[in-house]
């Protein structure tokens, strides 16, 4: 029996060596491709993996003079402090609500836009629409927020001018807690719809045109072809993008929120990211900010895994 096991083990070891050698030969044969890949790998190692070393300060009382290793361990003290903070539920609810609004409105609109644009036959008009809708993506966040303040100004903003034209009273959008989330998500839709639609337009270009030709022969309308041909054709891409969106559900870029924030809307605009920025950089509570950031990323990771498993369960496209 021992002899048979030894033979099997030796055979498996030999196969493993042959497979490894074949992989090395394949890599050597295509060394140019791996050379092109090297800058990307280097970027991720330096800026994504190496900084993970600093995560331990979330469990320490970090003192810059003593360094990371020299700072004393405090365990989960910073996490407990954040969970017991009076701001915890407000920060979490604001972050989740804004991301939920973006998922419900900002995510599907680029898909609808791409499906509509794909039906346009006049190339000049199509290019014009693409140029106009892509342009806001290249506007810097600072300029964009400045434009929002001008557009929504209660005294001379064109939005309030339209409201007054129809007999309404001017609204101070940027000073209202109830309007902050709507303004934020609305501006996101305006800025990102055209750019986000590119990937869906690329997916639509790979749909077999013969399916449309057969559907036209059968008397299918444009709407029926969109529902039964285009949407199923881009569904794998939609699922991948949805999983990635869910994977960043708690994360919200702090720059735009911070620029739109003021004392009048702070209760509705303070999110986890802005709180981390203020705690870590402005108040120099590095360990506390690192603990909050780690908590946020753990939730995102769990949501990503859950959404990926859910996609696999329903036999849809998944990340892994």
C-alpha positions in Angstrom: 0.0 0.0 0.0 2.9 2.4 0.9 4.5 1.6 -2.4 1.3 2.5 -4.4 1.0 5.8 -2.5 4.7 6.6 -3.2 4.2 5.9 -6.9 1.1 8.2 -7.0 2.9 10.9 -5.1 5.9 10.7 -7.4 3.6 10.8 -10.5 1.8 13.8 -9.2 5.0 15.6 -8.3 6.3 14.8 -11.9 3.1 16.2 -13.4 3.4 19.3 -11.3 7.0 19.9 -12.4 6.0 19.4 -16.1 3.1 21.9 -15.7 5.4 24.5 -14.0 8.0 24.1 -16.7 5.3 24.5 -19.4 4.1 27.7 -17.7 7.6 29.1 -17.5 8.2 28.3 -21.2 4.9 30.0 -22.1 5.8 33.1 -20.1 9.3 33.2 -21.7 7.7 32.9 -25.1 5.4 35.9 -24.4 7.8 38.0 -22.3 6.9 41.2 -24.2 3.3 41.0 -22.9 4.5 40.5 -19.3 6.8 43.4 -19.8 3.8 45.6 -20.7 2.0 44.3 -17.6 5.0 45.1 -15.3 4.1 48.8 -14.7 0.6 48.0 -13.7 1.7 45.2 -11.3 4.4 47.6 -9.8 1.7 50.3 -9.3 -0.6 47.9 -7.4 2.2 46.5 -5.3 3.6 50.0 -4.3 0.3 51.9 -3.9 -2.2 49.2 -2.9 -0.4 46.3 -1.1 2.6 48.0 0.6 0.3 50.6 2.4 -1.6 47.6 4.0 1.4 47.5 6.4 0.1 50.7 7.9 -3.3 49.1 8.8 -2.0 48.0 12.1 -2.1 51.6 13.4 -5.9 51.1 13.6 -5.1 48.8 16.6 -2.5 51.1 18.1 -2.3 54.5 19.7 -0.1 55.8 16.9 2.6 58.3 17.9 4.6 59.7 14.9 7.8 60.0 16.9 7.7 56.4 18.0 6.7 55.1 14.6 4.3 52.3 13.8 6.3 49.5 15.6 7.0 51.7 18.6 3.4 52.8 19.2 1.5 50.9 21.9 -1.2 48.4 21.1 -4.8 49.3 22.2 -6.7 46.6 20.5 -10.3 47.5 19.4 -10.4 50.7 21.4 -10.7 53.0 18.4 -13.4 50.8 16.8 -15.4 50.8 20.1 -15.0 54.6 20.3 -16.4 55.0 16.8 -19.4 52.7 17.4 -20.3 54.4 20.6 -19.9 57.9 19.1 -23.1 59.9 18.8 -22.3 60.5 15.2 -22.0 56.8 14.2 -25.6 56.2 13.1 -25.9 59.6 11.4 -22.7 59.1 9.4 -23.6 55.5 8.4 -27.2 56.4 7.4 -26.1 59.4 5.3 -23.4 57.3 3.5 -25.9 54.4 2.9 -28.7 56.7 1.8 -26.6 58.6 -0.7 -25.2 55.4 -2.2 -28.6 53.9 -2.3 -30.0 56.9 -4.3 -27.0 56.6 -6.6 -27.6 52.8 -7.1 -31.4 53.4 -7.8 -30.9 56.4 -10.1 -27.3 57.1 -11.2 -26.6 53.4 -12.0 -29.5 52.5 -14.4 -29.6 55.9 -16.2 -26.3 55.3 -18.2 -27.7 51.9 -19.3 -30.9 53.5 -20.5 -28.9 56.3 -22.2 -26.6 53.7 -23.9 -29.6 51.7 -25.1 -31.3 54.9 -26.5 -28.1 56.2 -28.1 -27.5 52.8 -29.7 -30.8 53.2 -31.7 -29.7 56.5 -33.2 -28.8 56.0 -36.9 -27.5 59.5 -37.7 -23.8 59.4 -37.0 -23.4 63.2 -36.7 -26.2 63.6 -34.2 -24.9 60.6 -32.3 -21.4 62.1 -32.1 -22.8 65.5 -31.0 -24.8 63.9 -28.2 -21.8 61.8 -27.1 -19.5 64.9 -27.0 -22.1 66.9 -25.0 -22.7 64.2 -22.5 -19.0 63.2 -22.1 -17.9 66.8 -21.5 -19.0 67.1 -17.8 -16.8 64.1 -16.8 -13.7 66.2 -17.5 -14.8 69.1 -15.3 -12.8 69.2 -12.1 -14.7 68.7 -8.9 -14.0 72.2 -7.6 -15.3 73.8 -10.8 -18.3 71.5 -10.9 -19.3 72.4 -7.3 -18.9 76.1 -8.2 -21.2 75.6 -11.1 -23.8 73.9 -8.8 -23.7 76.9 -6.4 -24.2 79.3 -9.3 -27.0 77.3 -10.9 -28.9 76.8 -7.6 -28.3 80.3 -6.2 -31.6 81.6 -4.6 -31.0 85.1 -6.0 -29.9 84.7 -9.6 -29.5 80.9 -10.2 -31.4 79.8 -13.4 -33.1 76.9 -11.5 -34.7 79.3 -9.1 -35.5 81.7 -11.9 -37.5 78.9 -13.6 -39.3 78.2 -10.3 -40.2 81.9 -9.9 -41.4 82.0 -13.5 -44.0 79.5 -12.6 -45.1 81.4 -9.5 -43.0 79.4 -6.9 -40.8 80.7 -4.2 -36.9 80.5 -4.5 -35.3 77.6 -2.7 -32.0 77.7 -1.0 -30.9 74.2 -2.2 -27.4 74.3 -0.8 -28.5 75.4 2.7 -31.2 72.8 3.1 -30.7 69.4 4.7 -33.6 67.8 2.8 -32.2 68.9 -0.6 -28.5 67.9 -0.2 -28.8 64.2 -1.2 -31.0 65.1 -4.2 -28.6 67.8 -5.4 -25.6 65.5 -4.9 -27.0 62.5 -6.8 -28.5 64.8 -9.5 -25.1 66.4 -10.2 -23.5 62.9 -10.2 -26.0 61.8 -12.9 -25.2 64.9 -15.0 -21.5 64.5 -14.7 -21.1 60.7 -15.1 -24.0 59.5 -17.3 -22.2 60.0 -20.7 -18.9 58.6 -19.5 -20.4 55.6 -17.7 -22.4 54.8 -20.8 -19.2 54.1 -22.9 -18.8 50.6 -21.5 -22.4 49.7 -22.2 -22.1 51.1 -25.7 -19.0 48.9 -26.2 -21.0 45.9 -25.0 -23.9 46.7 -27.3 -21.5 46.8 -30.3 -20.7 43.1 -29.7 -24.4 42.1 -30.0 -24.9 40.0 -33.1 -26.7 42.2 -35.7 -28.2 39.1 -37.3 -30.4 38.8 -34.2 -31.8 42.2 -34.9 -32.3 41.4 -38.6 -34.2 38.2 -37.7 -36.3 40.1 -35.2 -37.2 42.8 -37.8 -38.3 40.1 -40.2 -40.5 38.7 -37.5 -42.1 42.1 -37.0 -40.5 43.1 -33.7 -40.6 46.7 -32.7 -37.5 48.7 -31.5 -38.7 48.4 -27.9 -39.1 44.6 -28.2 -35.6 44.3 -29.8 -34.1 46.3 -26.9 -35.9 44.2 -24.3 -35.3 40.8 -25.9 -31.9 41.3 -27.7 -29.9 44.3 -26.4 -30.5 43.9 -22.7 -29.8 40.2 -22.5 -26.7 40.9 -24.7 -25.2 43.4 -22.2 -26.6 41.7 -19.0 -23.1 40.1 -18.1 -21.5 43.6 -18.2 -24.4 45.1 -16.2 -23.9 42.4 -13.5 -20.2 43.0 -13.3 -20.7 46.8 -12.9 -23.4 46.2 -10.3 -21.2 43.9 -8.3 -18.4 46.5 -8.4 -20.9 49.2 -7.4 -22.1 47.2 -4.4 -18.5 46.6 -3.5 -18.1 50.4 -2.9 -21.5 50.8 -1.3 -20.3 52.5 1.9 -17.5 54.4 0.3 -18.3 57.9 -1.0 -15.6 60.2 -2.3 -15.1 63.0 0.3 -14.0 65.8 -2.1 -17.3 66.7 -3.6 -19.2 66.1 -0.4 -16.8 68.3 1.5 -17.0 71.1 -1.1 -20.8 71.1 -1.0 -20.9 70.9 2.7 -21.7 73.9 5.0 -23.1 74.5 8.5 -26.7 74.5 7.3 -26.6 71.1 5.6 -24.0 69.4 7.8 -26.5 67.0 9.4 -27.4 65.5 6.0 -24.0 65.9 4.3 -21.6 64.5 6.9 -20.6 61.0 5.7 -18.0 58.5 6.8 -15.4 59.7 4.3 -15.6 63.3 5.3 -15.5 62.3 9.0 -12.3 60.2 8.3 -10.7 63.2 6.5 -11.5 65.6 9.4 -10.5 63.2 12.1 -7.3 62.0 10.5 -5.9 65.0 8.6 -7.4 68.0 10.4 -7.4 66.7 14.0 -4.4 64.3 13.5 -6.2 61.3 15.1 -4.5 58.9 12.7 -5.3 55.7 14.5 -8.9 56.6 15.0 -9.3 57.5 11.3 -7.5 54.3 10.2 -9.9 52.3 12.4 -13.0 53.9 10.7 -11.5 53.4 7.3 -10.8 49.8 8.0 -14.3 49.2 9.3 -15.7 50.8 6.1 -13.6 48.6 3.8 -14.5 45.4 5.7 -18.2 46.2 5.1 -17.5 46.8 1.4 -15.6 43.6 1.1 -18.4 41.6 2.8 -21.0 43.2 0.5 -18.8 42.4 -2.6 -18.5 38.8 -1.6 -22.2 38.5 -0.9 -23.3 40.1 -4.2 -20.8 38.0 -6.1 -22.2 34.8 -4.5 -25.7 36.0 -5.2 -24.9 36.5 -8.9 -23.4 33.0 -9.1 -26.5 31.5 -7.3 -28.8 33.0 -10.0 -26.4 31.8 -12.7 -25.4 35.4 -13.7 -22.0 36.8 -14.6 -19.7 37.1 -11.5 -16.3 38.4 -10.7 -14.9 35.1 -9.6 
